[in-house]
Amino acid sequence: MKLSTQILLLCLSGLLAACADTTGLSRLGDSAVNEDRRLLVTFTDRSIARNLQGNQQDNYQVVEQYRNSSWGGRKANELADRHRLKLVIQWPVTELGVSCVLYEVPEGQPLSQAIQALRQDPSISTVQALHRFEVLGQPPALVSGNDPYRHLQAGFQALGIADLHPVTTGRGIRIALIDAGVDIDHPDLKGQIKYFENVAAEPADHNLADIHGTAVAGVLAAHPGNGIGITGIAPEAEILAFRACWPSKPDALAAHCNSFTLALALNQALKMDSRIINLSLSGPDDPLLRQLLEKALAKGTLVIAAVPKKGQVDGFPANLSGVVAVGEDSSGHPGIIAPGKDILTTVPHQAYDFMTGSSFAAPHVAGVAALLLQLHPEWRTADIMRLLRSGSNTLTAHLPKAAVAGKKPDGF
């Protein structure tokens, strides 16, 4: 007798309603197992309909963290022994008064023979194959074409990001943005910053929305398709914003940090398992920060840092081995050249402005790296760096497009 659709749905809903981290549920998705050799079996469980006295959990025991009656558990194991099957998971479907059991037919035992034997067993109600179902929805395409200033975004256009967003948006990639404060209430950033923490001096007016940090955040993660402003390079990345720097004077683009605030921010970024760290700043070589950054690199975190202009001193942390150095031009550094001139981005008070400098080139690289990591989460830091640094060291559209097409950089 075939199992009705109702029974199947109730069995599966019962399975999914249980704790997802249990041993049984983990085996349901075991890719190493041929699901064609798994059978769904039900039998009447007389203990389900029994009117239990006192505590309704009396006479029940936890079997792999699911509540099954002792009788039902014994019965399932007896059937497994009788028919030489492996019991994968069991769950009582109380509304039907049956116990639903998933068995696996061992290799070497004919599947058809096992099905026939089970169907001939008078104690079994139903036997069926374990079917696979797919939802019938399509993932929504990311709509970013109605952001009115997008055509003014020089870097966004040069990198061909609009062509990449239908397949990758940086979703699930955690990026630590260590900078000045971010205006988290800016209409193009609202909801885009998953975590914000201030580890720097707080201004007298308690306004933590600074120009530099807000501008860097906009390049990286401005909200797409909301009918206003611009679109970020990786708008669905998980942005962790740490305010470790503060303006030199109110409403100034220039901002500064120190070893202590940067160390606090880096420590938090590591504790929160950031996959990418963006540092649009530079200064003297710092032993404490070096240790933190070396730990980040050893952990596999991609660290991206801005390079100062030619002739300027204090090129740390971009000069640290393993860090991806990013500048807006090729003069004076061997790192990646990314868009950094006349970059339209977000600034506080619901406004936008054009910015220039390696500070705004760095988030272009961080964003592209997030796009690649969403598609290839198994890629190591060295793999991403090799891809980003290929060719003339200029970050151009063909680099991410090659990865989208499934091609790997030379040397993989």
N, C-alpha and C positions, 0 to 999 in steps of 0.2 A: 504494500500500500504506500502510495506516495505521500510525502509530508506536504501539508498545505503551505501556501505562502504565508499564512498567518502564523503558523508554528515557526517557520524559519525566521520571520521577522522578530518574533518574540524571543527566540533563542539568541539571535544576534544582539538584540537590544539588551537582553540580560547580561550578555558577555561584556558589552561596552559600558554598561552601567557600573560595573565593578571597578576596583582600583586599577588604573592603567599600568602600574608598575609591578603587578604580580607576575609570578613565574609563568602561570598559564597563559595570560594574555601576551606576554612577550614571545611565547612560542607560536602564537597564532600568526605572527608576521615573520617567522623564520624563513628568510630567503633561501637558506640552504636546503630546505625541504621541498620536495615535489608535492604541491598541493593536490595534484590529481590523485594522490594516494591517501587522501584524508576523507573520511566519511562522517556524516552527521547522523547520529542515532538517537532515537527517543524510546523511552520505556515508561510505563505508568509507575509513578512513585507514590505508593500508598501512604507514605508519611506526610506528604505535602498537604493533603486535605484533612489531616487529623486535627481535631480540636485540642490543642495543647493546653494544659492546665498551668496556672501561675505564669511565670516568665515564658513568653513565647519562644525564647531562644533555648529553653531546656531541651535536652536530647539532641541538640545540634552541635556540630563541631566544625571548626574552621579547616577547610581543605584547600590549601594554597590560597588562603585568605578569601575564599568564597564560602557562603553558608550552604552546606549540603547536609541532608540528614545522614545519620550513620548508616541507615539501611540503604539509602540511595548510593552512597559511596561504596559500600560493600558490593552492591549489585553491579555497579559500573566496573569494578575491578574483577568481579567474577566473569562478566561477559568478556573482558579483555583477555583473561586467562583461557576461557573456553574457546575463543575464536582466534587466539594467538595474535592479538592486536596490542598496540601501544596507546594508552590513554593519554590524550593531550590536555584536555580540559573538560570540566563538567559544571553545569549550572542548572538549578531547578527552575523550571518555567511554571511558576505557581498558578497562574491564571488557567493553564491547561492541565495542571495536575501531572505533568510529565517531567522527567529528568532528561535534559539535553546533553549529550556527550559527543565530543569530537574524538574520534579514533584515527590512528594512522596504521595503514597496512604495511608491514615490513617488506622491504625489498626481497624478492625471491618467492613471495607468496602471491599467487595470481589474484589480481584485484577482483575479477569477475567471480571467482570462487568465493572470496570473502564476502562479497555482496550477497551472493546466493545463500550462503550459510546463515548470514545474519537475518535475511528475510524469512528463512524457514524456522528461525528460533521463535517459539510461541511467546516468550516473555518480552519480545521487542515489538514496539508499536510501528516505527517507521525507520527506513534507511534511505539515505540519499547522498549524492556527491556534495562536496563543499563548493558552492558556487561563488563566483566573483562578480561583484556589482560595481558599476561606475556611475558616478553622478552625471547628470546630463547638462550641467551648466558649463559655460565657457568663461575662463577668467577674463574680467573686463580689461580692455585695452587702456593703457594710460593715456589720458587725453591732456595734452599740454599745448595744443595749438591755439587756444584762446587766451593765452597770456599776452597782453598787448605789447609788452616791451621785449618780448623774446627775440624779435628780429634785431634788436640793438645789442644783444649779448654776443660780443665778439668771440669770446672763448667757446661758448656753447655752439655757435654756428661753425667755427673753424674745426671743432672736433667731431662734428656730425652727431651730436648727442641725440637729437630728435629721432634719428634712424635707429638708435640703440634702445631707446626707452620702451618700445613695444616688447622687447625680449629681456631687458634687465634694467632695474632701477636701483640696485644696491640693497634690495630688501634683505633684512636679517643681518647685515654687516654692521658691526658696532664700531663707530668712529669716535674717538675722544678728541674733542676740539679744545685745546689748551690755549687760551687767548685772553683778551679783555672780555668784558661782559657782553651778553647777547640780549637783544630786545625780544624776549620770548612772546611778547604780545603784538609784535609786528604782524600785520595781516598775511604776509607771505611766509612767516615763520611760525605762526600760531599752530601748535600741535606737532611741529616738526622736530622740536627739541625734546627728546625722551627723558633727559635728566639734566638738571642744572644745579651747580654748586658753586658758591662763592668761597674761595680760599684766600682772597686778597683783601686789602683795606677797603672798607665800605665808605662811600662818600657821605657827606653830612646830610644830603637830601635822600639818602638810601636808594638812589636810582642806579641800578646795576646795568642799565642798557647803554653800553658804550659803542662808539662808532666802529672801531676796528673789529671787535669781535662780531658785531652784527653783520658787518660787510663780508667777513670771511664765511660766516654761517650761511649767508644768502647765496654765495657762489656754490656752496656745497649742497644745500638742502632746501632752497626756496620751494614753496608749495606749487606743484604743477596743476594746471587745468582749473584754477579757481577764478579765472576771468580777470585777474589783476596782476600787475607787475611782471615777474620773471619766473624762470624755471631753474631749479637746482640741477647740478650734474648727477647727483645720487639722491633723489628726493625721498626714497623709501628706506634709506639707511637709518640705523639707530644712532642718533647723534647724542653724545654725552658732552655737554658744554661745561667746562671748568673755567671760572673767572679767576685766573692767576695773575693777570695784569690789570693795570688801571691807568686812566688817562693822565698825562702830565699836567693838564689843566682841564677844567670842565668843558665838555663838548669838543674836545680835541681829538683828531685822528691818532696822533702820537700817544703811545702808552708804554709803560715799562713794568717789569716784573723783577723778582729777585730769586735767589737760590731757594729760599724757604718756600715761597708760594708755588714755585714751579715743582719743587720736590713733593709738596702736598698733592698737587694736581696729578703728577705722574704716578705717585703711589696709588691714588684712587683709581686712575685709569687702568693700572695693572690689576688691582683687586677686582675691578668690574669686567675683566677679560675683554678689553678693547682689542679689536682685530687690527685697527689702524689708529695711529696717533698723528694728528696734524699740529705742527709747531711753526706758526708763521712769525718767527722771532729769531733773534740771534744775540750772542754775547760772548764773553770769555769762556775758555775751557773751565768746566766746573766739576770737581771730583765727585761730589754727591750726585749731581745730575747725570754724570757719566755712568756711575754705577747703576742708577735706575734705568737709564736708556740701554745699557748693555744687558741688563736683566730682561728688558722688554724684547730686545732683539733675540736673545737666547730663547725666549718663550715663543718666538715666531711672530711677534707683532711687527707690522709694517710701520716704520717710523718715517715720517715725511717732514722735512724742515726747509724753510726758506733760506736762500743764499743772499748775503748782503751784496750791495753793488761793488763793482771793481774799485779797489783802492780803500774800501772800508775794512777795518780790522775786526777781530772778534767774530769769527765765522762759525762758532759752536752754536748748536749741535749739528749743523749741516756737514761739518768737516769730520764728524765721527764715522769711523768705518762701519758700514752696514746701514747707515741712514741714507734715505733717498733725498739727495740735495736737489732743490728746485729753484730755478731762476727765471726771470722774464726774458733774458737775452743770454747769449753764449759767452759773454766776456767774463773772464776771470774764474770760471768754475767748470768742472767736468761733468756736472750733473745733468738733469733733465731740463729742457727748455719748454716752458708751458706759457699759455696766454696770460699776460699780466699787465697789459697796457690798455687803458680806457675800458675797464671791466665794469659794466653796469651791475649794481648789486643793491642789496637792502641796507638802509641806515635807519637809526632810530626815528621815532615820531611818524611812522607810517610812510616814510620817504624812501627815495632811491637816489643814487649818485654814481658817478664814474670814478673808479679807483685805479691806481697804477702802482705797481711794485711786486716784488717776489712774494709778499704776503698773500697776494691774491692769485698768484700762479700756483702756489702750493695746494690749495683746496681743489684746483682742477685735477691735479694728479691724484689726490686722495679720493676724489669722486670717481675717476676712471678706474682706480684700483678696486673700489667697492663694486663697480659694475662687473669687473672681471671676476671678483671673488664670489659674487652671487652665482655666476655661471660655473665657476670652477673652484668650489670651496676647498678642494683637496690641494690646490696649488700652494706651494711654500713661498715664503718671502722672497727667496732667491729667484724663483720662477717669475713672480710678478715683476721684480726689479729687472730681470733679463729682458722681459717683454717691453717694459716701459723705456728701457735704455737702448733698444735696438735702433738700427739705422743711424741717423744723424743726431740722435739724442733729443730730437724734437718730438714732443707729444702731439701726434696727429691722428686723424680719424682712422687711418688704416690699421693702427695698432689694436684698438679694441674690436674693430670689425673682424679682424683676423681671428681673434679669440672667440667671438660670437659664432663664427663659421666653424668652430671646432678645431682650428689650427693651433698648434703649440709653437712657442718661440724656439729658435734654434738652440740646440744644446739640451733639449729635454730628453 
